[in-house]
Amino acid sequence: MESNEQQQITVNKAFEVPVEDLYQAWTEGSQLKQWWKPLGMTLTDVQNELSEGGKIAYRFEGADSQGLTIDGSYQEVKPQERLVYTWNWQFPDEKLNSAYKLEVVFKSSGTGSSIEIAQQQNEQQESVKPKASAWEEELTHLAEFLSSGKSSSNSNDASSTAMDQEGKPDYGSQNPLQDQQ
């Protein structure tokens, strides 16, 4: 692979909820905290300015005091239709850091909806490579959250979202440290 070659993954999933509910679960901090747990981490702080040029900053805490910040800015915002933004992962270990462009498309279909995510990495980086399986796992968490009915409540309790049923961190297939050995 050449250093200027673009890497892209695309995933999509259908949901049995209106597109408005899907969009809210994707963009509202109180809902994100309940379902989004990359690398088994807990989302603790959300800044999400939904306007072109608006800032994004998500802060996560994980096991062993490991942390993650994802930040960026919106390039395009069409509520309940399309979001395009930069997506920068910042780990304590800088060699794992990575920068992407994310395009998220929301579609209505009958009484349900769907989402399509395209993640582009613009250059070869010595960092964690995006994996479709990681996105698919998070979309499964989103589907479970939406089907639970919690998306319509205002619950802010996200304390268990990053743990499995035994209370241990749930890294699944997303643990970047496994691939760096």
N, C-alpha and C positions, 0 to 999 in steps of 0.2 A: 504494500500500500504506500502511495506517495504521500509526502507530508502535507500537500495541499488538498488531498482528496477528502471529500465530505463524508462523514459517517452519519447515517440516518436510520432511525427505527420508527416504525409506525405501528400503533396498536389501536384497536377500537373495541367498544363493548356497548351492548344494548341494555337498557334499564326499563323497568315497568313503572316509571314515574314520569310526570310531566317534565319538560325541559327546564321549566322554572325551578323545580326542586333540585334537579341535577346541577344546574348552574350555581344555585345557592350553596349546595354542599361543596362545590369546587372552590368557591370564592369567599365564603363567610368564615372568619376565624373560629368561631365557636363550633361550627360544624367540622371544619378541617381537623381540629384538635381531637375529634372523636373517631375519625377513621384513618387519617393519613399517618403512617408510621414507617417511613423508609428506614431500612437497616435496623428495624425493631426499636427505633428511638421514639421518644415522646415529644410531640410538638408543644412547646411551652409559650411561644410568643409569635404573634402574626401581625405584620404590617402589610396591608394590601390596598393600595390606592388605585382603584379601578378607573383609570383614565390614561390617555396616551401620555407617556412620559412619567406616569405614576410609578412609585417605588414599590418593590416587593421585598420583604425580609421575613424569613421563617427561621426560627431558632429551635433547635432540637437538643434534648439531653438524652444520653444513652447510658448503658452500663459502664462501669469503671470510669466514670466522669468523662467519657468520650462525648464530644459535642459535634454539632454540624450547624452551619448557617447556610441557607440558600437565599441568595438575593438576586436582584435584577431590576429591570424596568420594562414597563409595557410599551410596545411599539404600535399595537393596534388593539382597540377595545370595542367590540360590538356586543353589548349585553345579550346573553342567552343565545349567541350565535358563534362568536369567534374571539379568541384571545391570542395575541402573539407577543412573546416577551423573552427577554434574556433570562438565563437560568444558570446561575453560578454557584457551584457547590464548593464550600470552604470548610476544610477539616483542620484539626490541630496539626496534622502531618501534611504539610504543604504539597508533598509529591502526589497526594490523592486528589488535590483540587482539580476542578474541571469547569469548563464554560460551554454552554449550549444555547441554542435558540429553540424555544418551545412554541408550537402552534397547536392550539386546542380548539376543536370545532364541536359545537353542540348542535344536535338536530332533533327536531320533533318528528315523531312518527305515530300517528293515531293517538292513543292515550299514553304512549311511552315516549322514550327518547334514546339518543345514543351520543357517544362521545368518541372522537378520534383525536389521538395525540401523535404528533410528529415531533421527534426530538432530533435536532441536528447538532453534531459536533463539527465545528468548522476546520479544525486542524488536528493532526495527529498529536496526541498529548500522552505523556507518561502518567496517566491518571486512571481512575476507574472508568471503564468503558460502559456506556449505557447498554442495558439488557432489556429486551422485550419482556422477558419473564418477570423482571422486577416491576415493570409497569402493569403487567397483567395481574400480579399479586396485589398491587395497590388498588386496581380497579375492582378486584374481588372484594377487598375491604370496603370500598365505596358502595358496591352493590349490597353487601350485608348491612351496612349502615342505613342505606336508603330503604331497604325492605324491613328494617326493624321498627320504622316509624319514628325514630329519634330525630330525623331531620326536621320534623315539624315542631319539635320542642326547643326550648331555649336552654337546654342543659349544657353547663360548662365543665362537667366532670370528665376529664380525659385521662385520669391518672392510670387507667389500666390499658390504654390503647396500645402501648408498646410492649406488652408482656403477653406471653402465652397463658394458657389456663393454669399452669403451675407457678406462675409468677416469675418466670425466667424471661430474659430478653428473647424476642422472636426475630432472629436475623433472617430466617428463611434463605432464599437464594440470593439475597441482596448484600451479604456481608463483603464489603470491598477489601477487607484485610485478608480474607482467604485467598484472593486472587493475586495478591502482591508478594507472595513468598518466593 
